[in-house]
Every structure is written in structure tokens, then in C-alpha cells.
Amino acid sequence: MTLKQALPRVAPQSDETRQTSQKAPFLARLWRDAPLLVMVAPAAIVLLLFTYVPLLGSVIAWMDYVPFLGFTGSDWVGWDNFTALFSDPSFWTAVWNTVQITFLQLVLFFPVPILLAVLLNTVALPVAKKFVQSVIYLPHFLSWVIIVALFQQVLGGAGIVNRFLITHGLSPFDVMSNPDTFKLLLTTQAIWKDAGWGTIIFLAAIAAIDPGLYESATMDGAGAWGRFWHITLPGMRPIIVLMLILRLGDSLTVGFEQILLQRDAVGPGAAEVLDTFVYYNGVVDGNWGTATAAGLLKGVVSLFLVLAANKLAHRFGEEGVYKR
């Protein structure tokens, strides 16, 4: 007897039952769902305070904002902040660097958790599988300060690799302060830190695939590649599309702390991105209006990317973030 057969069958609600539930008084439904509402209340309050309430500060993009004068005492300047932003060469440098890093992370980083999940799924020995999972999950819990320090000790000018090269009469190289390879360095650090953690959701997607499909395919003579291409990949496709859409929505956020720690080593020409541009213009230099305008533009573009990617997913028959 299969698990599906062993589970008790629950009859679907009739239209009359569903209508009765919908017609229940609001206070009665509120009391009925009180435990669930109490459970979700802390997360909803945090989301409201730290995500939606700060959106009210977007009006600074149209103001010559002075913190000591506040919103009411600062002058309105219309679109002057946006004009100054678009005429600033450092802004376009930050945009170009952000786009380059985003492209590298989409091409090089995004597929790695998928491949790791598929490889982990082929490990037959449970003990070995758990050990490998523990090892690749661990870097996710390390701060960027530790990650950058580790890379500096290994690949820096006085790191282990360069000391080994000098000892054997070879020319040293310094990856950590080379502007030409900085973006690849950022992507490599992101892969080392978070690729293992990203396998969790893809492993869950693989676990949801019916094992009988693999057995039938094996009996029909399908090899490992055939089972992956015709069973595993189609089973993972909805999750892959969903994660890709969410990644596109967050694509302009390419690692503020990671880049801030290494910006001085390679210079702003190679390391300035939108997040660091907003930080240095707003918090450091006090140009609050220009910095807010840059952050607002980033949010609008991110929203457009999510909506466009979700629309594209619908055209390919996937649900995406939300249904049509």
C-alpha cells in the first residue's frame, strides 16, 4: 500500500460549506484565526516597520533634505536631484559595475546550487551526504569580514599562494587588489559562501519528484543523463523559474558589505556599485536627495524586472511569483 493510499481521504468542501464559511461574521473569523494571526504578527510588524514605513522617506528625492530641519523644514527642489544624478559620471560608473556583477552572478553563480543539488542527490550513502551538506552549508554562516580575511590570507599580496610562488622562484600576483579581476573575485566569493546554502530549496524540489518515475525510466533503458534531462530537470523547473524571478528582483543588490570591505583596495572605478554610491553620497557626503533618488530608481527598476520576468514565466506556462 502506498502512502497516498494509506492516508485518509478528505472530501472537498461543497459550495454551500464554502459560502457559509465566507458569510461568517468578521469577528467570528477573526477569533477563529486568532492563533495564526498572533503567530504571524511579529513578522508582519517587522516587515511594516523596516520595509514599508521607510518608503515614506522617498520624498527626500524631491527635496534639498537637511536632517536638522526635517521633512517640514527642508525645501522642495522638484526634479533637480534626478538631473544632478543623471549628470554625475560616478553614478553611471556605479550602474555599469552593478550590471556587470549582476550578469556574472546570474551566469556563474545561479547554476551552481542547481548542479550541487543534483550531485548531492546522487550520493547513495546517507552519512556521506549529510557530511557534504554540513561542509557546504557552513560558509553561509560566516560574516563577510571573515570571508574577505580568508581570501586575503590565501590570495592577497602576502598570502599563502604568493609566498609559495616566491619560495619556488615564480612571479607573485595579487588578486585581491587587481581591478581587472575584481568582479570575478566577488562572484567567486559569493559562490564559495552561499552556493551550498542555495542547494536546500533545490534538494527539496528533487525530493518532491516521484521515485517511481526514475524506476520506470531505468527499466526503459534511460541512463543518468536521460533521467536528469527528462525527469529531474522538468521536476525542478518551477522552482528554478521562481528563484530566477526572485533573483532578478534582487539583481541590483550585489553585496554591499562584501564590496564595501574591498572597495579601497581596487578603487571606486572598479568597485563602486549602486549601494555603495548611495552610502557614500548620502551617509558620508550628506547628499541625501541625490542618494535617495538613486535608491528610488534602483527600486523601480527591480520592480520592473520582477514583473517582466514573471510575465515571461507565464508565457512559458509557469506560475512564477503569482498567478495570472
C-alpha positions as CSV (number, residue, x, y, z in Angstrom):
1,M,0.0,0.0,0.0
2,T,1.4,3.4,-1.0
3,L,1.5,6.4,1.3
4,K,-1.2,8.1,-0.8
5,Q,-3.5,5.1,-0.4
6,A,-2.8,4.9,3.3
7,L,-3.7,8.5,4.0
8,P,-7.4,9.1,4.8
9,R,-9.4,10.8,2.1
10,V,-10.8,14.2,2.9
11,A,-13.9,15.1,0.9
12,P,-13.6,18.5,-0.8
13,Q,-15.7,21.3,0.6
14,S,-19.0,21.8,-1.1
15,D,-20.1,25.2,-2.5
16,E,-22.6,25.5,0.3
17,T,-20.0,24.9,3.0
18,R,-17.6,27.4,1.4
19,Q,-20.3,30.0,1.1
20,T,-21.2,29.5,4.8
21,S,-17.6,30.0,5.8
22,Q,-17.4,33.2,3.7
23,K,-20.6,34.5,5.2
24,A,-19.4,34.1,8.8
25,P,-19.2,37.4,10.7
26,F,-15.8,39.1,10.6
27,L,-15.3,39.0,14.4
28,A,-16.1,35.2,14.4
29,R,-13.5,34.6,11.6
30,L,-11.1,36.9,13.5
31,W,-11.5,34.9,16.7
32,R,-11.2,31.6,14.8
33,D,-7.9,32.6,13.2
34,A,-6.5,34.4,16.2
35,P,-3.7,31.8,16.9
36,L,-2.5,32.2,13.3
37,L,-2.7,36.0,13.4
38,V,-0.7,36.1,16.7
39,M,1.9,33.8,15.2
40,V,2.4,36.0,12.1
41,A,2.1,39.3,13.9
42,P,5.8,39.8,14.8
43,A,7.0,39.1,11.3
44,A,4.3,41.4,9.9
45,I,5.2,44.2,12.3
46,V,8.9,43.9,11.4
47,L,8.1,43.9,7.7
48,L,5.9,47.0,8.2
49,L,8.4,49.0,10.2
50,F,11.5,48.2,8.3
51,T,10.2,47.8,4.7
52,Y,7.1,49.9,4.2
53,V,7.4,52.7,6.6
54,P,10.8,53.7,5.3
55,L,9.2,54.1,1.8
56,L,7.7,57.3,3.1
57,G,11.2,58.8,3.1
58,S,11.3,58.5,-0.7
59,V,10.0,62.1,-0.8
60,I,13.6,63.2,0.0
61,A,14.4,62.5,-3.7
62,W,12.4,65.7,-4.4
63,M,13.8,67.8,-1.5
64,D,17.0,69.5,-0.5
65,Y,16.9,67.5,2.7
66,V,18.7,68.7,5.8
67,P,18.4,66.2,8.7
68,F,18.4,69.0,11.3
69,L,15.4,70.7,9.6
70,G,13.4,67.5,8.9
71,F,10.8,67.0,6.2
72,T,8.8,70.1,7.0
73,G,11.8,72.5,7.1
74,S,13.6,71.3,4.0
75,D,13.0,72.9,0.7
76,W,11.3,71.2,-2.3
77,V,13.6,71.2,-5.4
78,G,11.4,69.2,-7.8
79,W,13.5,67.1,-10.2
80,D,16.8,68.8,-9.6
81,N,18.2,65.8,-7.7
82,F,17.4,63.5,-10.6
83,T,19.1,65.9,-13.0
84,A,22.2,66.1,-10.8
85,L,22.2,62.3,-10.6
86,F,22.0,61.7,-14.3
87,S,24.7,64.2,-15.0
88,D,27.1,62.6,-12.4
89,P,29.7,60.3,-14.1
90,S,30.2,58.3,-10.9
91,F,26.5,57.3,-11.0
92,W,26.9,55.8,-14.5
93,T,30.1,54.1,-13.3
94,A,28.2,52.5,-10.4
95,V,25.4,51.5,-12.8
96,W,27.8,49.8,-15.2
97,N,29.7,48.0,-12.5
98,T,26.4,46.8,-11.0
99,V,25.2,45.5,-14.3
100,Q,28.5,43.6,-14.9
101,I,28.4,42.0,-11.5
102,T,24.8,41.1,-11.9
103,F,25.4,39.4,-15.2
104,L,28.4,37.5,-13.8
105,Q,26.4,36.3,-10.8
106,L,23.5,35.2,-13.0
107,V,25.7,33.3,-15.4
108,L,28.2,31.8,-13.0
109,F,26.6,31.8,-9.5
110,F,22.9,30.9,-10.2
111,P,23.5,27.5,-11.8
112,V,26.0,26.3,-9.1
113,P,23.4,25.5,-6.4
114,I,21.3,23.6,-9.0
115,L,24.3,21.4,-10.1
116,L,25.3,20.9,-6.5
117,A,21.8,19.7,-5.6
118,V,21.7,17.3,-8.5
119,L,25.1,15.9,-7.5
120,L,24.2,15.6,-3.8
121,N,21.0,13.7,-4.8
122,T,23.2,11.1,-6.5
123,V,25.1,10.3,-3.2
124,A,23.8,7.0,-2.1
125,L,25.4,6.8,1.4
126,P,23.3,9.0,3.8
127,V,26.3,9.6,6.1
128,A,28.4,10.9,3.3
129,K,25.6,13.1,2.0
130,K,25.0,14.7,5.4
131,F,28.7,15.3,5.9
132,V,29.0,17.0,2.5
133,Q,25.9,19.1,3.2
134,S,27.3,20.2,6.5
135,V,30.5,21.3,4.9
136,I,29.0,23.3,2.1
137,Y,26.4,24.9,4.4
138,L,29.0,26.2,6.9
139,P,30.4,29.2,4.9
140,H,26.9,30.7,4.7
141,F,27.1,31.4,8.5
142,L,30.4,33.2,8.3
143,S,30.3,37.0,8.0
144,W,31.8,38.8,5.1
145,V,34.6,40.2,7.3
146,I,35.8,36.6,7.9
147,I,35.3,35.6,4.2
148,V,37.3,38.6,2.9
149,A,40.0,38.0,5.5
150,L,40.3,34.3,4.5
151,F,40.7,35.3,0.8
152,Q,43.2,37.9,1.7
153,Q,45.3,35.4,3.6
154,V,45.2,33.0,0.7
155,L,45.2,35.2,-2.4
156,G,46.5,38.5,-1.1
157,G,49.9,40.1,-1.8
158,A,51.4,38.4,1.3
159,G,49.1,35.4,1.1
160,I,49.9,31.7,1.1
161,V,49.8,31.4,-2.7
162,N,52.2,34.2,-3.3
163,R,54.6,33.1,-0.6
164,F,54.6,29.6,-2.2
165,L,55.3,31.2,-5.6
166,I,58.1,33.4,-4.3
167,T,59.7,30.4,-2.5
168,H,59.9,28.5,-5.8
169,G,61.2,31.4,-7.8
170,L,58.0,32.3,-9.6
171,S,56.4,35.7,-10.1
172,P,53.7,36.5,-7.5
173,F,50.3,38.0,-8.3
174,D,47.8,39.9,-6.1
175,V,44.2,39.0,-7.0
176,M,42.7,41.0,-4.1
177,S,43.9,44.4,-5.4
178,N,43.6,43.9,-9.1
179,P,40.7,46.0,-10.6
180,D,40.6,43.9,-13.7
181,T,39.7,40.7,-11.9
182,F,37.7,42.2,-9.0
183,K,34.3,41.4,-10.4
184,L,35.3,37.7,-10.9
185,L,36.7,37.7,-7.4
186,L,33.3,39.0,-6.0
187,T,31.5,36.2,-7.8
188,T,33.9,33.6,-6.6
189,Q,33.5,34.7,-3.0
190,A,29.7,34.7,-3.4
191,I,29.8,31.1,-4.8
192,W,32.1,29.9,-2.0
193,K,29.9,31.4,0.7
194,D,26.3,30.9,-0.5
195,A,26.2,28.2,-3.2
196,G,25.9,25.4,-0.7
197,W,23.1,27.1,1.2
198,G,21.3,27.6,-2.0
199,T,21.0,23.9,-2.6
200,I,18.4,23.5,0.1
201,I,15.4,24.6,-1.9
202,F,16.5,22.7,-5.0
203,L,17.1,19.5,-2.9
204,A,13.5,19.9,-1.6
205,A,12.3,20.2,-5.2
206,I,14.1,17.0,-6.2
207,A,12.7,15.2,-3.1
208,A,9.2,16.0,-4.3
209,I,9.7,14.1,-7.6
210,D,8.0,10.7,-7.6
211,P,10.8,8.0,-7.3
212,G,8.6,5.7,-9.5
213,L,9.4,7.9,-12.5
214,Y,13.1,7.1,-12.1
215,E,12.4,3.4,-11.7
216,S,10.3,3.4,-14.9
217,A,12.9,5.3,-16.8
218,T,15.6,2.9,-15.7
219,M,13.6,-0.1,-16.8
220,D,13.1,1.6,-20.2
221,G,16.8,1.9,-20.6
222,A,17.3,5.6,-19.7
223,G,20.8,6.4,-18.5
224,A,21.8,9.0,-15.8
225,W,21.7,11.9,-18.3
226,G,18.3,10.8,-19.7
227,R,16.8,10.6,-16.2
228,F,18.2,14.1,-15.4
229,W,17.1,15.7,-18.6
230,H,13.6,14.2,-18.8
231,I,12.7,13.8,-15.1
232,T,14.9,15.8,-12.7
233,L,15.1,19.0,-14.7
234,P,11.4,19.2,-15.5
235,G,10.6,18.5,-11.9
236,M,12.8,21.3,-10.7
237,R,11.8,23.8,-13.4
238,P,9.0,25.6,-11.4
239,I,11.4,26.2,-8.5
240,I,14.2,27.2,-10.9
241,V,11.9,29.8,-12.6
242,L,10.7,31.1,-9.2
243,M,14.2,31.5,-7.9
244,L,15.3,33.2,-11.1
245,I,12.5,35.7,-10.9
246,L,13.3,36.5,-7.2
247,R,17.0,36.8,-8.1
248,L,16.2,39.2,-10.9
249,G,14.2,41.3,-8.5
250,D,17.3,41.5,-6.2
251,S,19.8,41.6,-9.0
252,L,20.8,45.2,-8.5
253,T,21.8,44.4,-4.9
254,V,25.2,42.8,-5.5
255,G,26.6,42.6,-2.0
256,F,27.0,45.9,-0.1
257,E,29.1,44.7,2.8
258,Q,31.3,42.5,0.6
259,I,32.1,45.3,-1.7
260,L,32.5,48.0,1.0
261,L,35.2,45.9,2.7
262,Q,37.2,45.6,-0.5
263,R,36.4,48.9,-2.3
264,D,39.5,50.8,-1.1
265,A,41.8,48.0,-2.4
266,V,40.8,48.4,-6.0
267,G,39.3,51.9,-6.1
268,P,35.8,53.1,-6.8
269,G,36.3,52.8,-10.6
270,A,36.1,49.1,-10.3
271,A,34.1,48.6,-7.1
272,E,31.5,51.4,-7.0
273,V,28.0,49.9,-7.3
274,L,24.6,51.5,-6.7
275,D,24.5,50.5,-3.0
276,T,28.0,52.0,-2.2
277,F,27.1,55.0,-4.3
278,V,24.0,55.7,-2.2
279,Y,26.0,55.1,1.0
280,Y,28.9,57.5,0.2
281,N,26.7,60.2,-1.4
282,G,24.1,60.1,1.4
283,V,25.6,59.0,4.7
284,V,29.2,60.1,4.1
285,D,28.8,63.2,1.9
286,G,25.4,64.3,3.1
287,N,23.8,64.5,-0.4
288,W,20.6,62.9,0.8
289,G,18.4,64.0,-2.1
290,T,20.7,62.5,-4.8
291,A,21.3,59.3,-2.8
292,T,17.6,58.8,-2.3
293,A,16.9,59.4,-6.0
294,A,19.4,56.7,-6.8
295,G,17.9,54.3,-4.4
296,L,14.4,55.0,-5.6
297,L,15.5,54.4,-9.2
298,K,17.0,51.1,-8.2
299,G,13.8,50.0,-6.5
300,V,11.7,50.9,-9.6
301,V,14.0,49.0,-11.9
302,S,13.9,46.0,-9.6
303,L,10.1,46.0,-9.6
304,F,10.0,46.2,-13.4
305,L,12.4,43.3,-13.6
306,V,10.3,41.1,-11.4
307,L,7.1,42.0,-13.3
308,A,8.7,41.4,-16.7
309,A,10.3,38.1,-15.6
310,N,7.0,36.9,-14.1
311,K,5.2,37.8,-17.3
312,L,7.7,35.8,-19.3
313,A,7.3,32.9,-16.9
314,H,3.5,32.9,-17.6
315,R,4.2,32.8,-21.3
316,F,6.2,29.6,-20.8
317,G,3.4,28.0,-18.8
318,E,4.9,28.6,-15.3
319,E,3.1,30.2,-12.3
320,G,6.0,32.4,-11.4
321,V,5.7,34.5,-8.2
322,Y,1.9,34.9,-8.6
323,K,-0.7,33.5,-10.9
324,R,-2.3,35.4,-13.7
